[in-house]
Amino acid sequence: MRHDLPFQLVWVLSLVSQTYADRWSLRPFRQHSASLLQPLPTTFQTCHEDDGHSDGWIKVMSLFRGGASLVDANDPASNLGSDLPFRVAYQGVPGAYSEKSTRELLGENVVAVGRPSFEDCFRAVVSMECDYACLPIENSLGGSIHENYDLMLRYDLKIIAEHEFRVHHCLLAKDGVKRDDIKYAISHPQALAQCDNFLRGLGITPIPTYDTAGSAKMISEGQKLPAGCTPENTAAIASDLAAKFYRLNCLGVGIEDDDTNFTRFLLLARKDVTQYLNKQTPAKTSVVFTLPNTAGALYKALACFSLRDIDFSKIESRPTSASLLNYLKFRSQQMGKKSRNRADLPRFRYCFYLDFLANQLDVNTQNALAHLREQGEFVRVLGSYPRKSRLVGPVAKSVEELKHKVVDPKEISLSFLPSDSESVVPLKIGIVGFDTMGQTLAKEFTKKHRVSCLDIKHDRSREAKEMGVDHYSSFETSRFLSDLDVLVVACPLIEFEETVSNLPTLDLRGKLIVETCVLNNHPKSVLLKAFGGHPEIDILSTHPMMGGSAEKGDPYSNPSASSWDGRPLVFEKVRITNALRCEKFLQIFEEARCQVVEMTAEQHDASVADAEFVAHLTGRLLSDKQMLPPTPVISKEYAALCDVADMTSGDSFDLFFGMFKFNANAREHLIKLRDNLSNLERQLAAKEAYLEASVEMKNNDRQRLLAETKELLREVAKNGGLFPTGPEDVEASESAPKDSSEQR
């Protein structure tokens, strides 16, 4: 073996040689290469730039595709030396219009892979099972395909080309069937609507189905046809490619009522082609952005381009996704715009999708985008690409190579990927630490997957048996790890380093390690330190914010405390070589309706650590039942405090201590809490003293007035009364000066 090869490459070579020693061939390896040779993906960054982690060992794909040079597995041009063309995912079954559009753009020899849904196409490219995805984005008659707009936000794929596909509908039927025999036509509702006049003229009844090519498949197989329909009295409206694939006769071409039916397709890839665009290539750039809810915000955003004479080709608005809305709320809080009142937040937030006719690297465009970032709250460039079905970069080289290759027609249209069979196989998940967090995760994992647990300190065999979880004791570690797919480390943060150090590295090869600590930076550092030299071990950093379990029969606890619906799961793909397995594990939380948010461990701790510590500190201060006594009338404020106490009371003190130990700001929060409590006590004491002094002053004033009144009465009594009684007093009274009223 060559000694100048990188260590990771040597490991891959040895792994492949062991796996395929009995049946070494290119074809079986190709089916498994997606799971064995996944690249090390970059961690999440706001700017979505590569961080350089994937340059070490992913340049090995061409060694198994017929080439001898090291190439980048992320670069589709690496397929140029292979015997099989690159793969392109599209939505639908073979013969769909999406497949025909793919072949118009990339050539007839491209391997087109039909996927059940648009999201499956995105996942196929992200997981490297396919090199590209060709997906519709808008139709000249039906409008935009909004689902793909939303998916482009969720998956970080780049637009590298566009293609305007002219839709020609055909009337397809089995051999021997004539137009006069046809009573029914089946197809997608939009296709039927676009051929309505043609069908009316022939007296054919339209019956909607799920797909155009799928309808052709029904007639060809004679199965799953609507009631009353038979292959002898029914035709399908689909493409001529579907007629060729399903061996149907074409009884009419171009039967659509409107000859301006065009669908715009986008070609998506993992890397953009901006660097391959020159000044002679007409380019288009697509961006998505959000704006503050202020007067003239959209006008100011568009002015960033119009003032620089940059022409638009399209603008459209879509409601903001939940994950992006959470990001915007977090960003506004980071900027000091905290709003505790939900009424202050707009109920509807929108993303604006803008296409403009310029290259992203042009100086004018860069200035416009910089200006837009000053105006908008969120801006992402979806890609700069050539206009009008032009191709540049690696995809152009690949297409040119395909023209000179001879490919078996049976191998260029697929509807199955290796992950399809893997997705139905349950994961084997092992949980180290079966306390509150471990049991909470196991309840959800056991619904579809096989789960086992390993005790660390306490005997949890009874709880494991009740949940249907296989239980292993601490001296059975090797047997516990032997056939796992995923190992979840759910121990307290202060025990994490010791727990990881006791795990045998040899038994962890080829497995995914998931940490679930409340803080992620320390566990991430521990895992990288322990397994940094073992690239065959995948690392996923997560923080499932599921909270503690509510006590049964507690009327003050939140009934949804044990539900995962709406709960956040923050994760970072620290090092992932088997993307399919990682996505399958994360899908558990997606199916439980969690808010799945990708964020680096450093970003997570910076934004979550302080809030979690203060929340748990408050909950522990209120966990005493005497602090929150039962009451027949429950206000919203009181119920919120009860929820905080309930969610934190089920967590161990070790978890809380970990938040304290590994949070540099924890002591400052305690000091500030003491200061705030002292200030509050001083304010209460000052208010109490003020009120007492006020009462005392009022009492003193009252006593002084009484004393003065008594003294006056004594003087009056001493002088003999209030009115004159003798002759001298009468004379004195008559001689006294009279007041002004008496004088008048």
Secondary structure, 3 states (H helix, E strand, C coil): CCCCCCHHHHHHHHHHHHHCCCCCCHHHHHHHHHHHCCCCCCCCCCCCCCCCHHHCCCCCHHHHCCCCCCCCCCCHHHHHHCCCCCEEEEECCCCCHHHHHHHHHHCCCCEEEEECCHHHHHHHHHCCCCCEEEEEEEECCCEECHHHHHHHHHCCCEEEEEEEEECCCEEEECCCCCHHHCCEEEECHHHHHHCHHHHHHHCCEEEECCCHHHHHHHHHHCCCCCCCCCCCCEEEEECHHHHHHHCCEEEEECCCCCCCCEEEEEEEECCCCHHHCCCCCCEEEEEEEECCCCCCHHHHHHHHHHCCCCCEEEEEEEECCHHHHHHHHHHHHHCCCCCCCHHHCCCCCEEEEEEECCCCCCHHHHHHHHHHHHHCCEEEEEEEEECCCCCCCHHHHHHHHHCCCCCCHHHCEECCCHHHHHHCCCCEEEEECCCHHHHHHHHHHCCCCEEEEECCCCCCHHHHHHHCCEEECHHHHHHHHCCCCEEEECCCHHHHHHHHHCCCHHHHCCCEEEECCCCCHHHHHHHHHHHCCCCCCEEEEEEECCCCCCCCCCCCCCCCCCCCCCCEEEEEEEECCCHHHHHHHHHHHHHCCCEEEECCHHHHHHHHHHHHHHHHHHHHHHCCCCCCCCCCCCCHHHHHHHHHHHHHHCCCHHHHHHHHHCCCCHHHHHHHHHHHHHHHHHHHHHHHHHHHHHHHHHHHHHHHHHHHHHHHHHHHHHCCCCCCCCHHHHHHHHHCCCCHHHHC
